[in-house]
């Protein structure tokens, strides 16, 4: 069995993964801020790390996967006010939608999914500890982390002090000692959610939340921390600062993994730019597995330019794979695929091997078909039966399965009556709607394909 290699953001190098405890892996990945529907950029880390956890569970006896829910943050407060609903209503609805959408992409739930609002007491305690050991200070109702108190602040994100100042998210407030100091605790007015604290009614800073939730569920130091590349600075840099300084220099995580941006026309997909595609909308048009395959088609660390044309191509690929796999039962995972995935989760190489296996299976190689099933289980693909895949739900304007069966019955009757013009017309109408008929000794079966195929 090959050794797992991980590109560690902290060292900017590929390293052999060695867990802290024999055959036990602890992993934390930053989850969604639940103020709006998830777009494809939000979905990429979910799919990437779902595939990675599937691999870890093949390699190790025990894996604990934690992915949080940020349910208190200023974007949430603003959106709830904009919609005229409570924060609780907004976060409940958005969390439910997130779970539904990610399940449709084949993502398994994490072992733990902590919500920030359940860990505020721990956030207050960590803030008190940072004040006590000289790493934080109170100012104007706020508590801020003093970045000058940490000698190597900025080393993880590879930024100079000048770059850190330029990259600070928030306008420099007059109560900050240094431009790069960041908020651990902020005051809340009567219209904002707040908790009692030694510094008055307030709420935690975003960075603090993940430090406390990861410690509560995985310990002061754990194996792997993951997330999108946009989180390296300031979020993960500040997580490291808080946790390390609160725990007498103990590392937060031993390995850091970051997936690349999803882009549209070469520009990062984001809500602020308005160039995003929500998973919810795409699922009305495409199967979740086609979206998942598209997200895995590029190496996780590289940018991924995402288009509807790419999803359509992934759907055609899956059509071919399902036909090739048939009703095969999973065999052993091919060594070439395991080696590819153990090489820093090289999914493009694993997908290339799937194409090779598919060609062999189409030529009648049953071992290749069974191998495809095994690879699919590890990548979260080929999870349906071929019948369910080809006859599954189409887009909202597609014919239902019941309507298709009715037309097939009409065609059968037309053929029985030797009305071949009517029979051909029905077949052509179905083809124009993307329904492909296949006549055989046992009758007529159908599958969904591209419209006009």
C-alpha positions in Angstrom: 0.0 0.0 0.0 1.5 3.4 -1.0 2.2 6.0 1.6 0.0 9.1 1.6 1.7 12.2 0.4 0.2 15.7 1.2 1.2 19.1 0.0 1.5 21.0 3.3 0.7 24.7 2.9 2.8 25.4 6.0 6.0 24.2 4.4 5.0 24.7 0.7 6.2 21.1 0.1 4.8 17.6 -0.4 5.3 15.5 2.7 4.7 11.9 3.8 1.7 12.0 6.1 2.3 10.6 9.5 -0.6 10.8 12.0 0.0 11.9 15.6 -1.5 8.7 16.9 -1.0 5.3 15.2 -3.8 4.6 12.7 -5.9 7.5 13.9 -6.5 10.7 11.9 -8.1 13.9 13.1 -9.2 16.4 10.5 -10.9 19.8 10.6 -12.2 21.7 7.6 -13.7 25.2 7.6 -17.4 25.0 6.7 -20.0 27.4 5.5 -21.1 30.8 6.8 -24.9 30.1 6.5 -26.2 33.4 5.2 -27.0 32.4 1.6 -27.2 29.4 -0.7 -23.9 27.6 -1.4 -22.3 28.4 -4.8 -19.9 26.1 -6.6 -16.9 27.7 -5.0 -18.3 26.8 -1.6 -19.0 23.3 -2.8 -15.4 22.6 -4.0 -13.8 22.1 -0.6 -16.8 20.0 0.5 -16.3 17.6 -2.4 -12.5 17.6 -2.3 -12.3 16.8 1.4 -15.2 14.3 1.2 -13.0 12.4 -1.3 -10.0 12.9 0.8 -11.8 11.5 3.9 -12.9 8.5 1.9 -9.3 7.8 1.1 -8.2 8.3 4.7 -10.8 5.8 5.9 -9.3 3.3 3.4 -5.8 3.9 4.8 -6.5 4.3 8.6 -8.7 2.5 11.1 -10.0 5.6 12.8 -10.8 9.0 11.1 -12.6 11.9 12.9 -13.8 14.5 10.4 -15.0 17.8 11.7 -16.6 20.5 9.5 -18.1 23.5 11.3 -21.1 25.7 10.7 -20.6 29.5 11.2 -24.0 30.7 12.4 -22.9 34.0 13.9 -21.2 36.5 11.7 -21.9 40.1 10.5 -23.0 38.9 7.0 -25.7 36.7 8.7 -26.9 39.7 10.8 -27.0 41.9 7.7 -28.8 39.3 5.5 -31.5 38.5 8.2 -32.2 42.3 8.5 -32.4 42.6 4.8 -34.9 39.8 4.5 -36.9 40.8 7.6 -36.5 37.5 9.3 -34.8 36.3 12.5 -31.2 35.1 12.5 -32.4 31.8 13.7 -34.8 31.4 10.8 -32.1 32.4 8.3 -29.4 30.1 9.6 -31.8 27.1 9.9 -33.1 27.5 6.4 -29.7 28.1 4.9 -28.2 25.2 6.8 -30.9 22.8 5.6 -30.4 23.9 2.0 -26.6 23.4 2.4 -27.1 19.9 3.7 -29.5 19.0 0.9 -27.3 20.4 -1.8 -24.1 18.8 -0.6 -25.9 15.4 -0.2 -27.0 15.7 -3.8 -23.2 16.1 -4.7 -22.6 12.8 -2.9 -20.8 14.3 0.1 -21.1 12.3 3.2 -21.8 14.1 6.5 -18.8 14.9 8.7 -18.5 13.0 12.0 -19.1 16.3 13.9 -20.6 19.5 12.6 -20.3 22.1 15.4 -22.2 25.3 15.3 -20.4 28.4 16.5 -23.2 29.6 18.7 -22.9 26.4 20.8 -19.2 27.2 21.7 -19.3 30.9 22.8 -18.3 30.0 26.4 -15.1 28.4 25.1 -14.5 31.5 22.9 -14.7 33.7 26.0 -12.4 31.4 27.9 -9.7 31.5 25.1 -10.0 35.3 24.9 -9.4 35.5 28.7 -6.4 33.3 28.4 -4.9 35.4 25.6 -5.4 38.6 27.7 -3.8 36.9 30.7 -0.6 35.8 28.9 -0.1 39.2 27.2 -1.3 38.3 23.6 -4.5 40.3 23.6 -5.9 43.6 25.0 -9.2 45.3 25.6 -10.0 48.5 23.8 -13.3 50.4 23.4 -15.4 47.3 24.2 -13.4 45.2 21.8 -10.8 42.6 22.6 -8.0 42.4 20.0 -5.1 40.0 19.4 -1.8 41.8 19.5 0.0 40.6 16.4 3.3 42.1 17.6 3.2 39.7 20.6 3.8 36.7 18.3 7.3 36.7 16.8 6.4 34.7 13.7 3.0 36.2 12.9 2.7 36.1 9.1 5.2 33.3 8.5 2.4 30.8 7.7 0.9 33.0 5.1 4.3 34.0 3.8 3.5 37.7 4.1 5.7 40.6 5.1 4.5 43.2 7.6 3.8 45.6 4.7 1.7 42.9 2.9 -0.1 42.1 6.2 -1.2 45.7 6.7 -2.3 46.0 3.0 -4.2 42.8 3.3 -6.1 43.6 6.5 -9.8 43.1 5.9 -11.1 45.8 8.1 -10.4 49.5 8.1 -7.9 50.3 10.8 -9.8 51.3 13.8 -8.5 54.0 16.2 -8.5 51.7 19.1 -6.1 49.2 17.5 -2.5 49.3 18.7 -1.3 47.9 15.3 -3.0 47.8 11.9 -2.8 44.0 11.7 -4.4 43.4 15.1 -7.6 41.5 14.7 -10.8 41.2 16.7 -11.4 38.4 19.2 -14.5 39.9 20.7 -16.7 42.8 19.6 -19.5 44.7 21.3 -23.2 44.1 20.3 -25.9 46.7 20.4 -29.6 45.9 21.2 -30.3 45.0 17.6 -27.4 42.5 17.3 -27.0 39.0 18.9 -24.8 39.1 21.9 -23.6 37.1 24.9 -22.6 38.4 28.4 -18.8 38.5 28.8 -16.2 40.2 31.1 -16.1 43.0 28.4 -19.9 43.5 28.2 -22.5 42.1 25.9 -20.8 41.1 22.6 -20.1 38.4 20.1 -16.9 36.5 19.0 -14.7 37.4 16.0 -14.9 34.9 13.1 -11.3 33.7 13.4 -11.8 32.8 17.1 -14.7 30.4 16.3 -12.7 27.8 14.5 -9.9 27.8 17.0 -12.3 26.9 19.8 -14.4 24.4 17.9 -11.4 22.5 16.6 -9.9 22.3 20.1 -13.1 21.1 21.7 -13.5 18.2 19.3 -10.0 17.3 18.2 -7.7 18.7 20.9 -5.1 21.5 21.1 -3.1 19.9 18.2 -4.5 17.7 15.5 -3.4 16.2 12.2 -4.8 18.1 9.3 -6.6 21.4 8.8 -8.2 22.1 5.4 -10.1 24.8 3.5 -10.1 27.0 0.5 -6.9 28.8 -0.6 -8.6 32.1 0.2 -8.6 31.2 3.9 -4.8 31.0 4.2 -4.9 34.8 5.1 -6.3 36.1 7.2 -8.4 33.3 8.6 -5.9 30.5 9.0 -3.1 32.7 9.8 -5.1 34.2 12.7 -6.4 30.8 13.8 -2.8 29.7 14.2 -1.9 32.9 16.1 -4.8 32.5 18.6 -4.4 28.8 19.2 -0.6 28.7 19.4 -0.5 31.6 21.8 -3.3 30.3 24.0 -1.6 26.9 24.3 2.0 27.9 25.1 3.3 27.4 21.6 1.6 24.1 20.7 0.9 23.8 17.0 -2.7 24.0 15.9 -2.3 21.4 13.1 0.6 19.4 11.7 -0.5 19.5 8.0 -2.5 22.2 6.1 -4.3 21.5 2.9 -6.0 24.2 0.7 -8.0 23.8 -2.5 -7.7 26.3 -5.3 -10.3 28.8 -6.4 -13.2 28.1 -8.7 -13.1 30.6 -11.5 -15.5 31.9 -14.2 -13.7 33.1 -17.2 -10.5 33.3 -15.2 -12.0 35.4 -12.4 -12.6 34.0 -8.9 -16.2 32.9 -8.4 -17.6 34.9 -5.5 -20.9 36.4 -4.2 -19.2 39.8 -4.0 -18.5 39.7 -7.8 -21.9 38.4 -8.6 -20.4 35.8 -11.0 -21.5 32.7 -9.0 -23.5 29.6 -9.9 -25.4 28.2 -6.9 -25.5 24.4 -6.4 -29.2 24.6 -5.8 -29.8 26.1 -9.3 -27.4 23.8 -11.1 -29.2 20.7 -9.5 -32.3 21.7 -11.4 -30.4 21.3 -14.6 -27.8 18.6 -13.9 -27.3 15.4 -11.8 -25.3 16.0 -8.7 -22.7 13.4 -9.8 -22.0 15.4 -12.9 -21.3 18.5 -10.8 -19.1 16.4 -8.5 -17.1 14.9 -11.4 -16.5 18.4 -12.7 -15.2 19.6 -9.3 -12.8 16.6 -9.2 -11.6 17.0 -12.8 -8.8 19.4 -11.9 -6.2 18.8 -9.2 -7.6 20.2 -6.0 -4.8 22.7 -5.5 -5.2 24.2 -9.0 -7.8 26.8 -10.1 -10.9 25.2 -11.7 -12.6 27.2 -14.4 -16.2 26.1 -14.1 -18.8 26.2 -16.9 -22.1 24.6 -17.6 -20.5 23.1 -20.7 -18.0 21.3 -18.5 -20.9 19.8 -16.4 -22.6 18.6 -19.6 -19.4 16.9 -20.7 -19.1 15.3 -17.2 -22.7 14.0 -17.6 -21.8 12.4 -21.0 -18.7 10.8 -19.4 -20.9 9.4 -16.6 -23.3 8.1 -19.2 -20.5 6.1 -20.8 -19.2 4.9 -17.4 -22.6 3.7 -16.2 -23.1 1.8 -19.5 -19.6 0.3 -19.1 -19.9 -0.6 -15.4 -23.4 -2.2 -15.8 -24.4 -4.2 -12.7 -20.8 -5.1 -11.7 -20.0 -5.7 -8.0 -17.0 -3.7 -6.6 -13.7 -5.5 -6.8 -10.3 -4.5 -5.3 -9.2 -0.9 -5.9 -6.7 -0.8 -8.8 -3.2 -0.1 -7.6 -2.8 2.7 -10.2 -5.8 4.6 -8.7 -4.7 4.1 -5.1 -1.2 5.4 -6.0 -2.7 8.4 -7.8 -4.9 9.3 -4.9 -2.1 8.8 -2.3 0.0 11.2 -4.3 -1.6 14.4 -2.9 -5.1 13.4 -4.0 -4.4 13.3 -7.7 -8.0 12.9 -8.9 -7.3 13.8 -12.6 -4.9 10.8 -12.8 -7.6 8.6 -11.1 -10.2 9.8 -13.6 -7.8 9.1 -16.5 -7.6 5.5 -15.2 -11.4 5.4 -15.0 -11.5 6.2 -18.8 -9.1 3.4 -19.5 -11.1 0.9 -17.4 -14.3 2.1 -19.1 -12.9 1.3 -22.5 -11.9 -2.2 -21.3 -15.3 -2.7 -19.7 -17.1 -1.7 -22.9 -15.1 -4.3 -24.7 -16.5 -7.0 -22.3 -13.8 -7.0 -19.6 -15.8 -7.8 -16.4 -12.8 -7.2 -14.1 -12.5 -3.7 -15.4 -16.2 -3.1 -14.8 -15.8 -4.3 -11.2 -12.7 -2.1 -10.8 -14.8 0.9 -12.0 -17.3 0.3 -9.3 -14.5 0.3 -6.6 -13.0 3.5 -7.9 -16.5 5.1 -8.0 -17.0 4.3 -4.3 -13.8 6.1 -3.4 -14.5 9.1 -5.6 -18.2 9.3 -4.6 -19.2 8.5 -8.2 -21.3 5.8 -9.9 -23.4 5.6 -6.7 -26.7 4.9 -8.5 -27.7 1.9 -10.6 -27.5 2.4 -14.3 -31.3 2.3 -14.5 -31.7 5.0 -11.9 -29.0 7.1 -13.6 -30.4 7.0 -17.1 -34.0 7.3 -16.0 -33.4 9.8 -13.2 -34.9 13.2 -12.7 -34.1 15.6 -15.5 -34.5 19.4 -15.5 -37.9 21.0 -14.6 -39.0 21.2 -18.2 -38.1 17.5 -18.9 -40.8 14.8 -19.3 -41.5 12.8 -16.2 -40.9 9.0 -16.1 -44.6 8.5 -16.1 -45.1 10.6 -19.2 -42.3 8.8 -21.0 -43.7 5.4 -20.2 -47.1 6.6 -21.5 -45.6 7.7 -24.8 -43.7 4.4 -25.1 -46.9 2.5 -24.6 -48.5 4.7 -27.3 -45.6 3.8 -29.6 -46.0 0.1 -28.8 -49.6 0.2 -29.7 -48.9 2.2 -33.0 -46.4 -0.5 -34.0 -48.8 -3.3 -33.1 -51.3 -1.5 -35.4 -48.6 -1.2 -38.1 -48.9 2.6 -37.9 -45.2 3.1 -38.4 -45.5 6.8 -39.1 -47.0 7.4 -35.7 -44.4 5.1 -34.1 -41.5 7.1 -35.7 -43.1 10.4 -34.8 -43.2 9.4 -31.1 -39.6 8.2 -31.2 -38.5 11.4 -32.8 -40.4 13.6 -30.4 -38.8 11.8 -27.5 -35.3 12.1 -29.0 -35.9 15.8 -29.4 -36.6 15.9 -25.6 -33.4 14.0 -24.8 -35.1 10.6 -24.4 -33.3 7.8 -26.1 -35.3 4.6 -26.8 -33.5 1.2 -27.1 -35.6 -1.7 -28.5 -34.7 -5.2 -27.5 -36.0 -8.7 -27.1 -37.5 -7.9 -23.7 -39.2 -4.7 -25.0 -38.3 -1.0 -25.1 -36.1 0.7 -22.5 -35.2 4.3 -22.3 -32.6 6.7 -20.9 -32.0 10.4 -20.7 -29.4 11.8 -23.0 -28.7 15.2 -24.6 -31.7 16.8 -26.3 -31.7 16.0 -30.0 -29.2 13.1 -29.5 
